[in-house]
Amino acid sequence: MITKPEHETAYQDIAKLVGKHADKLTALELLAVAANFVGKLVAMQDQRSVTPKMAMTIVEKNMLLGNQQVIAMINETKGNA
């Protein structure tokens, strides 16, 4: 979960980088690239302190949180075209 200001700052930096490629890749391709990146981050965890199950729990929770955040943002802008 994004619990610190540094987490949001890191997210914003990653979003800007992804945005640089948004005109060259489809949304599905961007999803595939992001998933590949997350897979690599999971593999780079210190396996002495982070089990694969722990890493995947963090991935799952944050995927759900991100989805909820975007849905909430979309719902807030309904009717404000």
BARO-778694 format. One line per field, with one value per residue: residue in three letters; chain; x, y, z of N, C-alpha, C, O in turn. Coordinates in steps of 0.05 Angstrom, whole numbers. Each point is the difference from the previous one (the first is absolute). Layout:
residues N
type: (ALA, ...) .
mol: (A, ...) .
nxx: (X, ...) .
nyy: (Y, ...) .
nzz: (Z, ...) .
caxx: (X, ...) .
cayy: (Y, ...) .
cazz: (Z, ...) .
cxx: (X, ...) .
cyy: (Y, ...) .
czz: (Z, ...) .
oxx: (X, ...) .
oyy: (Y, ...) .
ozz: (Z, ...) .
//
This chain:
residues 81
type: (MET, ILE, THR, LYS, PRO, GLU, HIS, GLU, THR, ALA, TYR, GLN, ASP, ILE, ALA, LYS, LEU, VAL, GLY, LYS, HIS, ALA, ASP, LYS, LEU, THR, ALA, LEU, GLU, LEU, LEU, ALA, VAL, ALA, ALA, ASN, PHE, VAL, GLY, LYS, LEU, VAL, ALA, MET, GLN, ASP, GLN, ARG, SER, VAL, THR, PRO, LYS, MET, ALA, MET, THR, ILE, VAL, GLU, LYS, ASN, MET, LEU, LEU, GLY, ASN, GLN, GLN, VAL, ILE, ALA, MET, ILE, ASN, GLU, THR, LYS, GLY, ASN, ALA) .
mol: (A, A, A, A, A, A, A, A, A, A, A, A, A, A, A, A, A, A, A, A, A, A, A, A, A, A, A, A, A, A, A, A, A, A, A, A, A, A, A, A, A, A, A, A, A, A, A, A, A, A, A, A, A, A, A, A, A, A, A, A, A, A, A, A, A, A, A, A, A, A, A, A, A, A, A, A, A, A, A, A, A) .
nxx: (17, -33, 42, 24, 12, 25, -29, -17, 27, 4, -32, 1, 28, -15, -24, 25, 19, -25, -4, 37, -17, -13, 34, 26, -15, -4, -44, -18, 4, -28, -41, -3, -5, -41, -28, 5, -19, -44, -12, 4, -35, -33, 4, -17, -40, -2, 23, 32, -8, 18, -36, 11, 2, 39, 33, -2, 18, 44, 21, -1, 26, 42, 4, 0, 38, 34, -4, 12, 45, 16, -2, 30, 40, 4, 5, 43, 20, -14, -3, 38, -36) .
nyy: (-24, 21, -11, -8, 34, -18, -13, 29, 10, -29, 1, 32, -10, -26, 20, 22, -24, -11, 31, -7, -29, 32, 29, -15, 15, -42, 10, -15, 27, 34, -11, -3, 39, 19, -18, 15, 39, 0, -11, 33, 27, -16, 3, 41, -21, 29, -24, 32, 31, -11, -7, -40, -32, -5, -23, -44, -13, -2, -36, -39, -6, -11, -45, -28, -3, -25, -45, -18, -7, -36, -40, -7, -15, -43, -29, 0, -30, -33, -8, -22, -10) .
nzz: (0, -23, 13, -36, 26, 33, 32, 30, 34, 34, 31, 31, 33, 33, 33, 30, 33, 35, 32, 23, 30, 28, -7, 33, 40, -12, -3, -38, -35, -4, -17, -45, -23, -2, -30, -42, -10, -9, -41, -29, -5, -25, -44, -8, -1, 34, -29, 5, -32, -40, 26, -18, 32, 23, -19, 1, 39, 4, -17, 21, 36, -10, -5, 34, 23, -16, 6, 39, 2, -20, 21, 33, -13, -8, 34, 11, -27, 27, -45, 5, -24) .
caxx: (-17, 14, -5, 19, 2, 20, -12, -15, 20, 10, -22, -2, 24, -4, -23, 11, 16, -19, -14, 17, -3, -29, -8, 12, -10, -28, -3, 5, 29, 10, -5, 19, 26, -1, 0, 27, 16, -7, 11, 29, 2, -5, 24, 23, -3, 19, -14, 4, -20, -25, -7, -16, -28, -2, 3, -25, -21, 4, -8, -29, -13, 5, -16, -27, -1, 2, -25, -20, 6, -8, -30, -10, 6, -19, -26, 0, -1, -24, -17, 16, 15) .
cayy: (24, 25, 11, 22, 18, -10, -20, 15, 13, -21, -7, 22, -2, -23, 6, 18, -16, -16, 19, 5, -22, -5, 4, -21, -26, -2, -3, -28, -3, 13, -19, -23, 10, 5, -26, -11, 16, -9, -27, 4, 11, -23, -17, 13, 2, -16, -25, -8, 14, 3, -24, 6, 5, 27, 19, -1, 13, 29, 6, -2, 21, 26, 0, 6, 27, 18, -1, 15, 28, 10, 0, 23, 24, 1, 6, 28, 18, -5, 23, 24, 0) .
cazz: (0, 1, 27, 5, -22, -19, -17, -21, -17, -18, -19, -19, -17, -17, -19, -21, -18, -16, -18, -23, -20, -3, -28, -17, 8, 8, 29, 6, -1, 24, 22, -2, 8, 29, 13, -2, 19, 27, 3, 5, 27, 18, -1, 12, 29, 17, 7, 28, 17, -14, -15, -24, 8, 11, -22, -16, 16, -3, -27, -2, 15, -13, -25, 8, 10, -24, -15, 16, -2, -27, -2, 16, -15, -23, 11, 9, -23, -16, -4, -1, -26) .
cxx: (17, -6, 18, -1, 20, -11, -15, 19, 12, -20, -2, 23, -4, -22, 10, 16, -18, -14, 17, -4, -29, -9, 11, -10, -29, -1, 7, 31, 13, -4, 20, 27, 1, 1, 27, 19, -5, 11, 30, 5, -4, 25, 23, -3, 20, -15, 5, -21, -27, -5, -16, -29, -3, 1, -26, -24, 1, -9, -30, -14, 3, -13, -29, -3, 2, -25, -22, 5, -9, -30, -11, 5, -20, -27, -2, -3, -25, -17, 15, 17, 11) .
cyy: (25, 14, 23, 19, -9, -21, 13, 13, -20, -8, 22, -1, -23, 6, 19, -15, -17, 18, 7, -20, -5, 4, -21, -28, 1, -2, -29, -5, 13, -17, -23, 9, 4, -27, -13, 14, -9, -28, 1, 11, -22, -17, 12, 4, -18, -25, -10, 13, 3, -26, 8, 6, 28, 21, 1, 11, 30, 8, 0, 23, 27, 2, 8, 29, 19, 0, 16, 30, 12, 0, 23, 26, 3, 7, 29, 19, -5, 25, 26, 1, 27) .
czz: (0, 26, 7, -24, -21, -19, -22, -19, -19, -21, -22, -20, -20, -20, -22, -20, -18, -21, -24, -22, -7, -29, -19, 6, 8, 31, 9, 0, 24, 25, 0, 9, 31, 15, 0, 20, 28, 5, 6, 28, 21, 2, 15, 30, 14, 10, 28, 18, -13, -16, -25, 7, 12, -22, -17, 15, -3, -28, -2, 14, -14, -27, 6, 9, -24, -17, 14, -2, -26, -2, 16, -15, -23, 11, 9, -23, -18, -2, -1, -25, -7) .
oxx: (23, -22, -4, -5, -4, 9, 2, -5, 3, 7, -1, -4, 6, 3, -8, -2, 5, -3, -11, 7, -5, -20, -8, 3, -10, 20, 11, 10, 18, 17, 9, 14, 19, 13, 9, 16, 18, 11, 10, 18, 13, 8, 18, 18, 9, -17, -13, -5, -20, 15, -11, -13, -20, -15, -9, -18, -20, -13, -12, -18, -19, -7, -11, -19, -16, -8, -14, -20, -11, -11, -19, -17, -10, -14, -22, -11, -3, -5, -12, 24, 13) .
oyy: (0, 10, 14, -9, 5, -2, -8, 1, 5, -4, -7, 5, 3, -7, -3, 5, -2, -7, 7, 6, -17, -12, -2, -18, 20, -6, -4, -15, -11, -2, -7, -15, -7, -2, -12, -13, -4, -6, -15, -9, -1, -9, -14, 11, -20, 2, -19, -10, 6, -7, 22, 17, 14, 19, 21, 11, 13, 21, 18, 12, 16, 22, 16, 13, 20, 21, 15, 16, 21, 19, 13, 18, 22, 17, 12, 22, 14, 14, 22, 5, 3) .
ozz: (11, 5, 20, -22, -24, -23, -24, -24, -24, -23, -23, -24, -24, -24, -23, -24, -24, -23, -21, -24, -17, -8, -23, -16, 8, 13, 21, 16, 12, 18, 22, 15, 13, 20, 19, 13, 16, 21, 16, 14, 20, 21, 10, 13, -10, 17, 9, 22, 13, -18, -2, -13, -7, 0, -7, -12, -3, -4, -11, -12, -1, -9, -14, -8, -2, -9, -13, -2, -2, -11, -9, 0, -6, -12, -2, 3, -20, 20, -3, 2, -21) .
//
